[in-house]
């Protein structure tokens, strides 16, 4: 659980950093990377919590 939290926070930090680079430089590939990182972070968090909920139910 602790590793997962650290991983999610690190990925969210990378996404924020990528958006900051986009704001600073105006290069669109930083925004694209930020959105990709954010999307997969949210998807993986939803899957993780879904597995936890299914574990409690079953």
C-alpha positions as CSV (number, residue, x, y, z in Angstrom):
1,X,0.0,0.0,0.0
2,X,2.8,2.4,0.9
3,X,4.6,1.6,-2.4
4,X,1.4,2.3,-4.4
5,X,0.9,5.6,-2.7
6,X,4.5,6.7,-3.4
7,X,4.1,5.6,-7.0
8,X,0.9,7.5,-7.5
9,X,2.3,10.6,-5.9
10,X,5.5,10.4,-8.0
11,X,3.4,10.0,-11.2
12,X,1.2,13.0,-10.2
13,X,4.3,15.0,-9.5
14,X,5.7,14.1,-12.9
15,X,2.5,15.1,-14.5
16,X,2.5,18.5,-12.7
17,X,6.1,19.0,-13.7
18,X,5.3,18.2,-17.3
19,X,2.5,20.8,-17.3
20,X,4.9,23.3,-15.7
21,X,7.4,22.7,-18.5
22,X,4.5,23.2,-21.0
23,X,3.6,26.6,-19.4
24,X,7.2,27.6,-19.3
25,X,8.2,26.6,-22.8
26,X,4.9,26.5,-24.7
27,X,5.9,23.2,-26.4
28,X,2.9,21.0,-26.9
29,X,4.7,17.7,-26.4
30,X,5.0,18.5,-22.6
31,X,1.3,19.0,-22.4
32,X,0.7,15.7,-24.2
33,X,3.0,13.8,-21.9
34,X,1.4,15.4,-18.9
35,X,-2.0,14.3,-20.0
36,X,-0.8,10.7,-20.8
37,X,0.8,10.4,-17.4
38,X,-2.3,11.8,-15.6
39,X,-4.6,9.5,-17.6
40,X,-2.7,6.3,-16.8
41,X,-2.2,7.3,-13.2
42,X,-6.0,7.7,-12.7
43,X,-6.7,4.5,-14.5
44,X,-4.3,2.5,-12.4
45,X,-5.6,4.1,-9.2
46,X,-9.2,3.1,-10.2
47,X,-8.1,-0.5,-11.0
48,X,-6.2,-0.7,-7.7
49,X,-9.1,0.5,-5.6
50,X,-11.5,-1.6,-7.5
51,X,-9.4,-4.7,-6.6
52,X,-9.4,-3.6,-3.0
53,X,-13.2,-3.2,-3.0
54,X,-13.8,-6.6,-4.7
55,X,-11.5,-8.1,-2.1
56,X,-13.6,-6.7,0.7
57,X,-16.9,-7.9,-0.9
58,X,-15.8,-11.4,-1.7
